[in-house]
Amino acid sequence: MPFVAEVQVTPIDPGHQISAQTQDLTDGTKITLHISHNGETVVAQGIVAYSRKGTGMGVGFTFMEPSSVSILDTWLSDLRA
């Protein structure tokens, strides 16, 4: 489902400092995500599952606060409506 949101992605490993766009992150990079949409922000940790230049990236979530889970559930429900 198409979904447009502002996102900030930061590598978690302090020894893994990079300057990159999200499409340049390599598979397996541990990250923190801040996804903002409609005035709400989801904060999560994850790992880059894949990154494809020009098409985006896939992230496997490894941790998310319960309040962020509720927000994400609402966003997904709105997409299905």
BAFILUM-608943 format. One record per atom (N, C-alpha, C, O, CB): residue number from 1; x, y, z; residue in three letters. Coordinates in Angstrom, 3 decimals, always signed. Glycine has a CB too. Layout:
residues N
<node NUM,<X,Y,Z>,ALA>
...
end
This chain:
residues 81
<node 1,<+0.841,-1.180,+0.000>,MET>
<node 1,<+0.000,+0.000,+0.000>,MET>
<node 1,<+0.881,+1.237,+0.000>,MET>
<node 1,<+1.824,+1.315,+0.788>,MET>
<node 1,<-0.954,+0.001,+1.212>,MET>
<node 2,<+0.603,+2.200,-0.857>,PRO>
<node 2,<+1.388,+3.429,-0.854>,PRO>
<node 2,<+1.216,+4.185,+0.470>,PRO>
<node 2,<+0.104,+4.304,+0.984>,PRO>
<node 2,<+0.982,+4.324,-2.036>,PRO>
<node 3,<+2.300,+4.679,+0.999>,PHE>
<node 3,<+2.263,+5.431,+2.258>,PHE>
<node 3,<+3.408,+6.419,+2.230>,PHE>
<node 3,<+4.563,+6.028,+2.060>,PHE>
<node 3,<+2.360,+4.485,+3.510>,PHE>
<node 4,<+3.102,+7.694,+2.395>,VAL>
<node 4,<+4.122,+8.739,+2.374>,VAL>
<node 4,<+4.253,+9.329,+3.761>,VAL>
<node 4,<+3.266,+9.768,+4.352>,VAL>
<node 4,<+3.780,+9.838,+1.342>,VAL>
<node 5,<+5.481,+9.341,+4.286>,ALA>
<node 5,<+5.753,+9.900,+5.607>,ALA>
<node 5,<+7.183,+10.408,+5.638>,ALA>
<node 5,<+8.033,+9.975,+4.860>,ALA>
<node 5,<+5.515,+8.848,+6.726>,ALA>
<node 6,<+7.427,+11.322,+6.540>,GLU>
<node 6,<+8.782,+11.811,+6.765>,GLU>
<node 6,<+9.489,+10.799,+7.663>,GLU>
<node 6,<+8.901,+10.310,+8.627>,GLU>
<node 6,<+8.782,+13.252,+7.407>,GLU>
<node 7,<+10.735,+10.485,+7.356>,VAL>
<node 7,<+11.459,+9.499,+8.158>,VAL>
<node 7,<+12.886,+9.961,+8.406>,VAL>
<node 7,<+13.539,+10.524,+7.527>,VAL>
<node 7,<+11.458,+8.127,+7.464>,VAL>
<node 8,<+13.349,+9.713,+9.610>,GLN>
<node 8,<+14.739,+9.959,+9.975>,GLN>
<node 8,<+15.310,+8.602,+10.373>,GLN>
<node 8,<+14.771,+7.933,+11.254>,GLN>
<node 8,<+14.874,+11.033,+11.149>,GLN>
<node 9,<+16.393,+8.197,+9.730>,VAL>
<node 9,<+17.013,+6.909,+9.990>,VAL>
<node 9,<+18.424,+7.135,+10.496>,VAL>
<node 9,<+19.204,+7.857,+9.874>,VAL>
<node 9,<+17.015,+6.022,+8.724>,VAL>
<node 10,<+18.757,+6.513,+11.636>,THR>
<node 10,<+20.070,+6.683,+12.254>,THR>
<node 10,<+20.658,+5.314,+12.581>,THR>
<node 10,<+19.996,+4.507,+13.234>,THR>
<node 10,<+19.974,+7.559,+13.533>,THR>
<node 11,<+21.903,+5.030,+12.137>,PRO>
<node 11,<+22.532,+3.774,+12.550>,PRO>
<node 11,<+22.683,+3.727,+14.069>,PRO>
<node 11,<+23.029,+4.731,+14.691>,PRO>
<node 11,<+23.908,+3.608,+11.871>,PRO>
<node 12,<+22.423,+2.557,+14.669>,ILE>
<node 12,<+22.491,+2.408,+16.122>,ILE>
<node 12,<+23.922,+2.260,+16.621>,ILE>
<node 12,<+24.289,+2.853,+17.635>,ILE>
<node 12,<+21.674,+1.211,+16.560>,ILE>
<node 13,<+24.725,+1.482,+15.924>,ASP>
<node 13,<+26.090,+1.184,+16.353>,ASP>
<node 13,<+26.933,+2.459,+16.335>,ASP>
<node 13,<+27.180,+3.005,+15.260>,ASP>
<node 13,<+26.725,+0.100,+15.446>,ASP>
<node 14,<+27.387,+2.954,+17.509>,PRO>
<node 14,<+28.143,+4.206,+17.536>,PRO>
<node 14,<+29.459,+4.116,+16.759>,PRO>
<node 14,<+29.988,+5.142,+16.333>,PRO>
<node 14,<+28.425,+4.602,+18.971>,PRO>
<node 15,<+29.983,+2.931,+16.573>,GLY>
<node 15,<+31.211,+2.768,+15.807>,GLY>
<node 15,<+30.963,+2.699,+14.316>,GLY>
<node 15,<+31.904,+2.603,+13.528>,GLY>
<node 15,<+31.932,+1.535,+16.253>,GLY>
<node 16,<+29.706,+2.746,+13.927>,HIS>
<node 16,<+29.320,+2.611,+12.517>,HIS>
<node 16,<+28.771,+3.942,+12.029>,HIS>
<node 16,<+27.605,+4.025,+11.644>,HIS>
<node 16,<+28.265,+1.474,+12.324>,HIS>
<node 17,<+29.580,+4.966,+12.038>,GLN>
<node 17,<+29.141,+6.283,+11.600>,GLN>
<node 17,<+29.198,+6.353,+10.083>,GLN>
<node 17,<+30.231,+6.068,+9.476>,GLN>
<node 17,<+30.007,+7.396,+12.233>,GLN>
<node 18,<+28.082,+6.733,+9.476>,ILE>
<node 18,<+28.031,+6.850,+8.027>,ILE>
<node 18,<+27.324,+8.137,+7.647>,ILE>
<node 18,<+26.524,+8.679,+8.409>,ILE>
<node 18,<+27.324,+5.635,+7.400>,ILE>
<node 19,<+27.629,+8.600,+6.484>,SER>
<node 19,<+26.903,+9.714,+5.898>,SER>
<node 19,<+26.271,+9.159,+4.637>,SER>
<node 19,<+26.964,+8.883,+3.657>,SER>
<node 19,<+27.840,+10.965,+5.601>,SER>
<node 20,<+24.946,+8.994,+4.660>,ALA>
<node 20,<+24.298,+8.296,+3.549>,ALA>
<node 20,<+22.838,+8.679,+3.462>,ALA>
<node 20,<+22.257,+9.229,+4.397>,ALA>
<node 20,<+24.436,+6.781,+3.704>,ALA>
<node 21,<+22.269,+8.377,+2.326>,GLN>
<node 21,<+20.829,+8.429,+2.186>,GLN>
<node 21,<+20.313,+7.045,+2.533>,GLN>
<node 21,<+21.077,+6.080,+2.543>,GLN>
<node 21,<+20.393,+8.875,+0.743>,GLN>
<node 22,<+19.029,+6.940,+2.815>,THR>
<node 22,<+18.501,+5.637,+3.213>,THR>
<node 22,<+18.771,+4.567,+2.156>,THR>
<node 22,<+18.955,+3.398,+2.495>,THR>
<node 22,<+17.004,+5.738,+3.476>,THR>
<node 23,<+18.797,+4.950,+0.894>,GLN>
<node 23,<+19.047,+3.955,-0.144>,GLN>
<node 23,<+20.474,+3.434,-0.105>,GLN>
<node 23,<+20.763,+2.403,-0.714>,GLN>
<node 23,<+18.755,+4.540,-1.506>,GLN>
<node 24,<+21.378,+4.120,+0.596>,ASP>
<node 24,<+22.770,+3.703,+0.663>,ASP>
<node 24,<+23.088,+2.823,+1.871>,ASP>
<node 24,<+24.212,+2.337,+1.997>,ASP>
<node 24,<+23.648,+4.908,+0.685>,ASP>
<node 25,<+22.125,+2.613,+2.753>,LEU>
<node 25,<+22.363,+1.753,+3.907>,LEU>
<node 25,<+22.471,+0.309,+3.440>,LEU>
<node 25,<+21.726,-0.125,+2.561>,LEU>
<node 25,<+21.234,+1.908,+4.959>,LEU>
<node 26,<+23.390,-0.425,+4.025>,THR>
<node 26,<+23.593,-1.807,+3.596>,THR>
<node 26,<+22.693,-2.754,+4.376>,THR>
<node 26,<+22.278,-2.459,+5.497>,THR>
<node 26,<+25.061,-2.212,+3.768>,THR>
<node 27,<+22.403,-3.886,+3.768>,ASP>
<node 27,<+21.609,-4.916,+4.418>,ASP>
<node 27,<+22.260,-5.288,+5.745>,ASP>
<node 27,<+23.478,-5.440,+5.827>,ASP>
<node 27,<+21.464,-6.162,+3.507>,ASP>
<node 28,<+21.446,-5.431,+6.776>,GLY>
<node 28,<+21.953,-5.818,+8.092>,GLY>
<node 28,<+22.312,-4.655,+8.998>,GLY>
<node 28,<+22.646,-4.878,+10.162>,GLY>
<node 28,<+23.143,-6.673,+7.924>,GLY>
<node 29,<+22.257,-3.407,+8.506>,THR>
<node 29,<+22.559,-2.250,+9.335>,THR>
<node 29,<+21.464,-2.069,+10.382>,THR>
<node 29,<+20.283,-2.015,+10.041>,THR>
<node 29,<+22.704,-0.978,+8.469>,THR>
<node 30,<+21.850,-1.975,+11.659>,LYS>
<node 30,<+20.884,-1.721,+12.731>,LYS>
<node 30,<+20.601,-0.224,+12.759>,LYS>
<node 30,<+21.519,+0.594,+12.708>,LYS>
<node 30,<+21.418,-2.224,+14.124>,LYS>
<node 31,<+19.309,+0.125,+12.843>,ILE>
<node 31,<+18.918,+1.531,+12.736>,ILE>
<node 31,<+17.851,+1.896,+13.767>,ILE>
<node 31,<+17.166,+1.039,+14.324>,ILE>
<node 31,<+18.405,+1.830,+11.327>,ILE>
<node 32,<+17.741,+3.206,+13.997>,THR>
<node 32,<+16.614,+3.779,+14.721>,THR>
<node 32,<+15.823,+4.597,+13.723>,THR>
<node 32,<+16.397,+5.366,+12.952>,THR>
<node 32,<+17.079,+4.651,+15.944>,THR>
<node 33,<+14.508,+4.436,+13.730>,LEU>
<node 33,<+13.623,+5.137,+12.803>,LEU>
<node 33,<+12.725,+6.101,+13.562>,LEU>
<node 33,<+12.213,+5.774,+14.632>,LEU>
<node 33,<+12.776,+4.138,+11.997>,LEU>
<node 34,<+12.541,+7.267,+13.011>,HIS>
<node 34,<+11.532,+8.222,+13.473>,HIS>
<node 34,<+10.660,+8.490,+12.257>,HIS>
<node 34,<+11.092,+9.157,+11.316>,HIS>
<node 34,<+12.181,+9.570,+14.065>,HIS>
<node 35,<+9.437,+7.978,+12.268>,ILE>
<node 35,<+8.533,+8.125,+11.136>,ILE>
<node 35,<+7.408,+9.064,+11.551>,ILE>
<node 35,<+6.668,+8.778,+12.492>,ILE>
<node 35,<+7.972,+6.741,+10.667>,ILE>
<node 36,<+7.281,+10.191,+10.842>,SER>
<node 36,<+6.276,+11.205,+11.186>,SER>
<node 36,<+5.214,+11.288,+10.105>,SER>
<node 36,<+5.519,+11.319,+8.913>,SER>
<node 36,<+6.934,+12.582,+11.387>,SER>
<node 37,<+3.951,+11.324,+10.543>,HIS>
<node 37,<+2.822,+11.389,+9.618>,HIS>
<node 37,<+1.620,+11.956,+10.366>,HIS>
<node 37,<+1.294,+11.501,+11.462>,HIS>
<node 37,<+2.496,+9.979,+9.015>,HIS>
<node 38,<+0.971,+12.940,+9.779>,ASN>
<node 38,<-0.227,+13.552,+10.375>,ASN>
<node 38,<-0.016,+14.004,+11.816>,ASN>
<node 38,<-0.902,+13.837,+12.654>,ASN>
<node 38,<-1.377,+12.575,+10.326>,ASN>
<node 39,<+1.140,+14.571,+12.109>,GLY>
<node 39,<+1.413,+15.125,+13.436>,GLY>
<node 39,<+1.793,+14.108,+14.494>,GLY>
<node 39,<+1.966,+14.475,+15.656>,GLY>
<node 39,<+0.235,+15.864,+13.902>,GLY>
<node 40,<+1.930,+12.840,+14.129>,GLU>
<node 40,<+2.326,+11.812,+15.089>,GLU>
<node 40,<+3.634,+11.174,+14.632>,GLU>
<node 40,<+3.934,+11.150,+13.439>,GLU>
<node 40,<+1.213,+10.735,+15.246>,GLU>
<node 41,<+4.409,+10.659,+15.585>,THR>
<node 41,<+5.701,+10.058,+15.266>,THR>
<node 41,<+5.814,+8.671,+15.879>,THR>
<node 41,<+5.529,+8.464,+17.058>,THR>
<node 41,<+6.847,+10.949,+15.758>,THR>
<node 42,<+6.235,+7.734,+15.049>,VAL>
<node 42,<+6.546,+6.374,+15.489>,VAL>
<node 42,<+8.062,+6.293,+15.643>,VAL>
<node 42,<+8.804,+6.666,+14.734>,VAL>
<node 42,<+6.005,+5.285,+14.469>,VAL>
<node 43,<+8.515,+5.809,+16.785>,VAL>
<node 43,<+9.937,+5.597,+17.026>,VAL>
<node 43,<+10.159,+4.101,+17.176>,VAL>
<node 43,<+9.490,+3.444,+17.974>,VAL>
<node 43,<+10.433,+6.378,+18.293>,VAL>
<node 44,<+11.100,+3.565,+16.407>,ALA>
<node 44,<+11.342,+2.133,+16.422>,ALA>
<node 44,<+12.812,+1.840,+16.150>,ALA>
<node 44,<+13.539,+2.665,+15.597>,ALA>
<node 44,<+10.454,+1.427,+15.392>,ALA>
<node 45,<+13.223,+0.661,+16.546>,GLN>
<node 45,<+14.540,+0.160,+16.164>,GLN>
<node 45,<+14.311,-0.964,+15.176>,GLN>
<node 45,<+13.289,-1.649,+15.220>,GLN>
<node 45,<+15.372,-0.327,+17.411>,GLN>
<node 46,<+15.263,-1.144,+14.292>,GLY>
<node 46,<+15.110,-2.180,+13.294>,GLY>
<node 46,<+16.434,-2.535,+12.645>,GLY>
<node 46,<+17.503,-2.090,+13.063>,GLY>
<node 46,<+14.121,-1.749,+12.246>,GLY>
<node 47,<+16.324,-3.346,+11.619>,ILE>
<node 47,<+17.482,-3.767,+10.849>,ILE>
<node 47,<+17.106,-3.687,+9.375>,ILE>
<node 47,<+16.004,-4.075,+8.987>,ILE>
<node 47,<+17.946,-5.212,+11.246>,ILE>
<node 48,<+18.027,-3.181,+8.555>,VAL>
<node 48,<+17.771,-3.068,+7.121>,VAL>
<node 48,<+17.721,-4.476,+6.528>,VAL>
<node 48,<+18.715,-5.203,+6.539>,VAL>
<node 48,<+18.866,-2.196,+6.413>,VAL>
<node 49,<+16.550,-4.845,+6.012>,ALA>
<node 49,<+16.382,-6.157,+5.389>,ALA>
<node 49,<+16.910,-6.140,+3.958>,ALA>
<node 49,<+17.543,-7.093,+3.504>,ALA>
<node 49,<+14.900,-6.580,+5.406>,ALA>
<node 50,<+16.640,-5.040,+3.256>,TYR>
<node 50,<+17.175,-4.857,+1.906>,TYR>
<node 50,<+17.155,-3.379,+1.566>,TYR>
<node 50,<+16.377,-2.614,+2.137>,TYR>
<node 50,<+16.365,-5.674,+0.859>,TYR>
<node 51,<+18.005,-2.979,+0.641>,SER>
<node 51,<+18.044,-1.609,+0.156>,SER>
<node 51,<+18.252,-1.663,-1.351>,SER>
<node 51,<+19.244,-2.206,-1.836>,SER>
<node 51,<+19.173,-0.777,+0.862>,SER>
<node 52,<+17.292,-1.087,-2.090>,ARG>
<node 52,<+17.366,-1.115,-3.549>,ARG>
<node 52,<+17.347,+0.314,-4.077>,ARG>
<node 52,<+16.384,+1.053,-3.874>,ARG>
<node 52,<+16.194,-1.943,-4.153>,ARG>
<node 53,<+18.411,+0.684,-4.746>,LYS>
<node 53,<+18.537,+2.036,-5.271>,LYS>
<node 53,<+17.347,+2.380,-6.162>,LYS>
<node 53,<+17.012,+1.645,-7.091>,LYS>
<node 53,<+19.849,+2.189,-6.052>,LYS>
<node 54,<+16.727,+3.496,-5.862>,GLY>
<node 54,<+15.614,+3.980,-6.662>,GLY>
<node 54,<+14.254,+3.409,-6.306>,GLY>
<node 54,<+13.234,+3.926,-6.763>,GLY>
<node 54,<+15.884,+3.699,-8.064>,GLY>
<node 55,<+14.213,+2.343,-5.493>,THR>
<node 55,<+12.915,+1.768,-5.154>,THR>
<node 55,<+12.647,+1.751,-3.660>,THR>
<node 55,<+11.503,+1.555,-3.250>,THR>
<node 55,<+12.819,+0.372,-5.692>,THR>
<node 56,<+13.653,+1.948,-2.843>,GLY>
<node 56,<+13.429,+2.010,-1.405>,GLY>
<node 56,<+14.155,+0.930,-0.632>,GLY>
<node 56,<+15.082,+0.287,-1.124>,GLY>
<node 56,<+11.976,+1.920,-1.122>,GLY>
<node 57,<+13.700,+0.754,+0.600>,MET>
<node 57,<+14.342,-0.213,+1.475>,MET>
<node 57,<+13.290,-0.906,+2.316>,MET>
<node 57,<+12.197,-0.381,+2.532>,MET>
<node 57,<+15.396,+0.463,+2.370>,MET>
<node 58,<+13.635,-2.090,+2.786>,GLY>
<node 58,<+12.775,-2.828,+3.694>,GLY>
<node 58,<+13.428,-2.872,+5.060>,GLY>
<node 58,<+14.642,-3.038,+5.179>,GLY>
<node 58,<+12.498,-4.255,+3.168>,GLY>
<node 59,<+12.611,-2.721,+6.090>,VAL>
<node 59,<+13.116,-2.718,+7.460>,VAL>
<node 59,<+12.351,-3.751,+8.271>,VAL>
<node 59,<+11.122,-3.810,+8.227>,VAL>
<node 59,<+12.991,-1.309,+8.102>,VAL>
<node 60,<+13.090,-4.557,+9.006>,GLY>
<node 60,<+12.487,-5.462,+9.973>,GLY>
<node 60,<+12.539,-4.794,+11.333>,GLY>
<node 60,<+13.623,-4.501,+11.836>,GLY>
<node 60,<+13.211,-6.846,+9.996>,GLY>
<node 61,<+11.378,-4.546,+11.940>,PHE>
<node 61,<+11.353,-3.900,+13.247>,PHE>
<node 61,<+11.815,-4.884,+14.320>,PHE>
<node 61,<+11.389,-6.039,+14.338>,PHE>
<node 61,<+9.935,-3.370,+13.569>,PHE>
<node 62,<+12.689,-4.418,+15.214>,THR>
<node 62,<+13.174,-5.260,+16.305>,THR>
<node 62,<+12.658,-4.791,+17.655>,THR>
<node 62,<+12.616,-5.573,+18.604>,THR>
<node 62,<+14.689,-5.283,+16.316>,THR>
<node 63,<+12.261,-3.515,+17.756>,PHE>
<node 63,<+11.701,-2.981,+19.002>,PHE>
<node 63,<+10.869,-1.751,+18.690>,PHE>
<node 63,<+11.244,-0.918,+17.865>,PHE>
<node 63,<+12.823,-2.637,+20.021>,PHE>
<node 64,<+9.716,-1.653,+19.375>,MET>
<node 64,<+8.857,-0.483,+19.230>,MET>
<node 64,<+8.090,-0.293,+20.531>,MET>
<node 64,<+7.553,-1.250,+21.090>,MET>
<node 64,<+7.881,-0.636,+18.016>,MET>
<node 65,<+8.042,+0.938,+21.005>,GLU>
<node 65,<+7.266,+1.254,+22.198>,GLU>
<node 65,<+5.786,+0.964,+21.947>,GLU>
<node 65,<+5.315,+1.139,+20.823>,GLU>
<node 65,<+7.470,+2.732,+22.607>,GLU>
<node 66,<+5.037,+0.522,+22.971>,PRO>
<node 66,<+3.603,+0.245,+22.784>,PRO>
<node 66,<+2.826,+1.429,+22.204>,PRO>
<node 66,<+1.912,+1.233,+21.402>,PRO>
<node 66,<+2.986,-0.152,+24.106>,PRO>
<node 67,<+3.175,+2.639,+22.597>,SER>
<node 67,<+2.459,+3.806,+22.058>,SER>
<node 67,<+2.709,+3.953,+20.561>,SER>
<node 67,<+1.823,+4.390,+19.826>,SER>
<node 67,<+2.888,+5.092,+22.794>,SER>
<node 68,<+3.903,+3.596,+20.103>,SER>
<node 68,<+4.209,+3.649,+18.675>,SER>
<node 68,<+3.469,+2.558,+17.915>,SER>
<node 68,<+3.057,+2.766,+16.774>,SER>
<node 68,<+5.716,+3.518,+18.445>,SER>
<node 69,<+3.296,+1.396,+18.540>,VAL>
<node 69,<+2.553,+0.301,+17.908>,VAL>
<node 69,<+1.116,+0.752,+17.637>,VAL>
<node 69,<+0.574,+0.489,+16.563>,VAL>
<node 69,<+2.569,-0.976,+18.809>,VAL>
<node 70,<+0.502,+1.428,+18.604>,SER>
<node 70,<-0.872,+1.921,+18.435>,SER>
<node 70,<-0.969,+2.908,+17.276>,SER>
<node 70,<-1.908,+2.855,+16.483>,SER>
<node 70,<-1.365,+2.584,+19.728>,SER>
<node 71,<+0.004,+3.803,+17.186>,ILE>
<node 71,<+0.005,+4.795,+16.097>,ILE>
<node 71,<+0.147,+4.092,+14.756>,ILE>
<node 71,<-0.589,+4.393,+13.816>,ILE>
<node 71,<+1.150,+5.829,+16.286>,ILE>
<node 72,<+1.089,+3.156,+14.659>,LEU>
<node 72,<+1.304,+2.424,+13.414>,LEU>
<node 72,<+0.060,+1.632,+13.025>,LEU>
<node 72,<-0.300,+1.591,+11.849>,LEU>
<node 72,<+2.507,+1.484,+13.549>,LEU>
<node 73,<-0.602,+1.002,+14.001>,ASP>
<node 73,<-1.843,+0.275,+13.729>,ASP>
<node 73,<-2.907,+1.200,+13.134>,ASP>
<node 73,<-3.620,+0.822,+12.205>,ASP>
<node 73,<-2.370,-0.376,+15.017>,ASP>
<node 74,<-3.007,+2.408,+13.676>,THR>
<node 74,<-3.980,+3.381,+13.167>,THR>
<node 74,<-3.649,+3.762,+11.731>,THR>
<node 74,<-4.539,+3.805,+10.882>,THR>
<node 74,<-4.009,+4.641,+14.057>,THR>
<node 75,<-2.375,+4.040,+11.449>,TRP>
<node 75,<-1.983,+4.387,+10.081>,TRP>
<node 75,<-2.342,+3.276,+9.105>,TRP>
<node 75,<-2.884,+3.540,+8.032>,TRP>
<node 75,<-0.484,+4.677,+10.014>,TRP>
<node 76,<-2.038,+2.030,+9.476>,LEU>
<node 76,<-2.325,+0.903,+8.592>,LEU>
<node 76,<-3.821,+0.703,+8.408>,LEU>
<node 76,<-4.271,+0.388,+7.306>,LEU>
<node 76,<-1.696,-0.369,+9.137>,LEU>
<node 77,<-4.597,+0.881,+9.472>,SER>
<node 77,<-6.057,+0.789,+9.359>,SER>
<node 77,<-6.608,+1.839,+8.414>,SER>
<node 77,<-7.501,+1.557,+7.614>,SER>
<node 77,<-6.709,+0.936,+10.730>,SER>
<node 78,<-6.075,+3.057,+8.504>,ASP>
<node 78,<-6.511,+4.135,+7.621>,ASP>
<node 78,<-6.203,+3.811,+6.151>,ASP>
<node 78,<-6.974,+4.173,+5.263>,ASP>
<node 78,<-5.836,+5.454,+8.026>,ASP>
<node 79,<-5.083,+3.133,+5.897>,LEU>
<node 79,<-4.729,+2.765,+4.531>,LEU>
<node 79,<-5.686,+1.718,+3.962>,LEU>
<node 79,<-5.967,+1.713,+2.764>,LEU>
<node 79,<-3.299,+2.243,+4.483>,LEU>
<node 80,<-6.180,+0.843,+4.816>,ARG>
<node 80,<-7.079,-0.222,+4.366>,ARG>
<node 80,<-8.495,+0.284,+4.110>,ARG>
<node 80,<-9.271,-0.357,+3.401>,ARG>
<node 80,<-7.116,-1.337,+5.393>,ARG>
<node 81,<-8.829,+1.441,+4.693>,ALA>
<node 81,<-10.201,+1.974,+4.579>,ALA>
<node 81,<-10.481,+2.527,+3.193>,ALA>
<node 81,<-11.583,+3.010,+2.933>,ALA>
<node 81,<-10.435,+3.066,+5.618>,ALA>
end
